[in-house]
Amino acid sequence: MTENSPNTLPWPPMIFGGLVIAGLGLHQMHPIAVPETLIWPGYVVLAAGIMLDIWAMATMARARTNILPHRAAGTLVTTGPFALMRNPIYVGNTIATLGLGLALQNGWLLVATPLAALAVHKLAVVREQTHLQEKFGQAWSDYAARVKAWWII
């Protein structure tokens, strides 16, 4: 890892995208039931995840910093959703994937989403945090001390 390359493959969107593709395929072969009453709440959860993603991306755009996980950060963003959690895009992806599982009545997505979030944390977040520490020093340390990585942990 260098200052210009905080992350390598697989990028978090690839992990979540792969999860959705695998979940859809597994659902065709061996469905895991999800109650029909959770379809509409699932759409609400899906929309909430997407809105969190959009809010985080818009906040990064306003800060004129890079959003791609394999490129160096230009600015330490601590406003908007980043004031609540250090990884709002990954949290949004997680929430959206859970919502999609509910909306599509696909239990595979519900079972596998926590595994995808763990993979993202191990394969991306840890590297990104090291990159941000190297790039922003004490400002990063102060931010990381007061804001949780995944909102609740």
N, C-alpha and C positions, 0 to 999 in steps of 0.2 A: 504494500500500500504506500502511495506517495501522496503529497499534497494535491496532486492533480488527479488522483485516482483513488477515491475513498472506498469504492466498491468494485467488485467483479461480478461475473455471472454466477448464479442466477439473480437477476434483479427481482425485487419484491413483486412487481406486477406479473412477472413470469411465474412466480410461485403461486400466486392467487389464481392466475389464468389457468395454469396447469391443474390446480385443484378443481376448478369449475369443470374443465373438460373431463377429468377423471371421474368426478362426481356424477356428471351427466351420463357417462358411459356405464359406470357401475349401477346407476339407477335403472338403466334399461335392462341390465342382466339380472339384478337382484335388488329390487326396491326396498328401502327402509321407510316404513310408514311414518308420515307426519300428519297430524289431524287437519282435516279440511278447514276447521275453524281458525287455523293460523295463517291461511292464505293472505287475507287482507292485512293483518298485523305484519306479516312478512313484507308486504309492499311498503308499509310505513317504515319498517326497519331498513329496508333496502334504500329508500329515499333518504333517510337520515344519514346513512353511510355515504351516499353519493354527495349529499349536501356538505358533509364534513370534508370530503375530499376537495370539492370545489372551493370551499372557504379557505382551506389550507393552501391550495394552489394559487388562488387569487392573492392571498397574503404574501406568498413568496414572490409572485409577479410584481406586486407593489413595492416590495423590498429590492427588486431587481437582482434577485439571486437565482442561482441555478436550481432546477427542480430534478434533474436527472441524477439517479443514484450513483452513477459511475463517474461523475464530474465533481470537481472541487466546489465547495460552498464558497460563495462570494461574500455573504453577509450572515451573521448569526441572527436568525429571526426569532424573536421572543414575544411577538404580539399576536393578536387574533387567537386562533386555536392553539398556537404554540405557547400561549400563556397558560393554557390548561394542561397540555401534554406535549412532550417533545417529538412525538411521531404521529401527528394527526392524520397524515395520509394513510399510514399503515393501519391505524385504528379505524379510519373510514373504510378501508378495504375489508377489514375484518368484519365490521358491522354490516357492510353491504353484502358480503358473502353469506353471512348468517341470514340476513333478510331474504336473499335469493333462495336459500335452502328452504325457508319457511314458505315463501310465495310459490315455489315450484313443488312443494311437498317432497323435497329431496333430502332424506335423512343423511345421505352420504356427505352432503355439503355441511350439515350441522356437526357431524362427527369429525370431519377432517379440518374444519376451519381452525380450531385451536392448534392443531398440528402445523398448519400453514403459518399461523401467527408465531409459533415457536421457531419454525424454520427461518422466518423473516428476521426474528430477533437475533438468532445465532449467526445467520449468514449475512445480514445487512446492518442491523442496528448496532451491533457491537463494533463493527468496522467503522460505521459512520461516526459513532461516538468518539472513537480513537482519533479519527480524522479531525473532528471538531475540536477536541482537546488540543491537538497539535497546532491547529490553525488559530484558535481563539483564546487559548490559555485560560487565564483566571476568569474571563467573562463567561466562558463555557462552564467552568467549574461552579461558578456562582449560580448560573442558570440551572445546571443539572442538579444542584443541591436543593433547589426550591420547586422544580417541576418534574413530575414523574414521567417516565418514558412512555408508558402506555395508559396514562390517565389514572388507572387504579393501582398499578404496580410500577 
